[in-house]
């Protein structure tokens, strides 16, 4: 099962995603007790790296939020090639991936010091798009339960080539995530608006 959650900057999407993942985890724990299945784990798969003060503050904020929602969180940090972590998870696990936006940035600008204009190559961009679509598909079709978070940038106005290319790529990935997901939720001002799935 895949739940896709998106929203603007500071919309409350990450807090909602954490609560949703915890709810799904406790629901899974109930199923474990009911059917004597192997107990699963609750994972936070972080795609962001704490490389500057702002990012460190965001990481600390998320850590504090998670500590309030559940004592069961296990954190895995993976900034690129996240799909290689998926074989670690089993059927009763719940994985929160935060976030697709950062993952796209990391993949698109990997080794940018050596090749700063690599993102301009349409074949390279297509390769990244295919790679991340495949990751999303694996999330949706894996035995585990996944919650994928992303940022909504479709309402922004871009005049430079780089942010426009990035926004188009992200929009394509969002469409794929919604198509593959069982639930799709847009969070605005802390209010979740279900676009697909649950009533």
Secondary structure, 3 states (H helix, E strand, C coil): CEEEEEECCCCCHHHHHHHHHHHHHHHHHHHHHHHCCCCCCEEEEECCCCCCHHHHHHHHHHHHHHHHHCCCEEEEECCCCHHHHHHHCCCCCEEEEECHHHHHHHHHCCCCCCCCCHHHCHHHHHHHHHHHHHHHHHHHHCCCEEEEEEECCCCCCCCCHHHHHHHHHHHHHHHHHHHHCCEEEEEECCEEEEEECCC
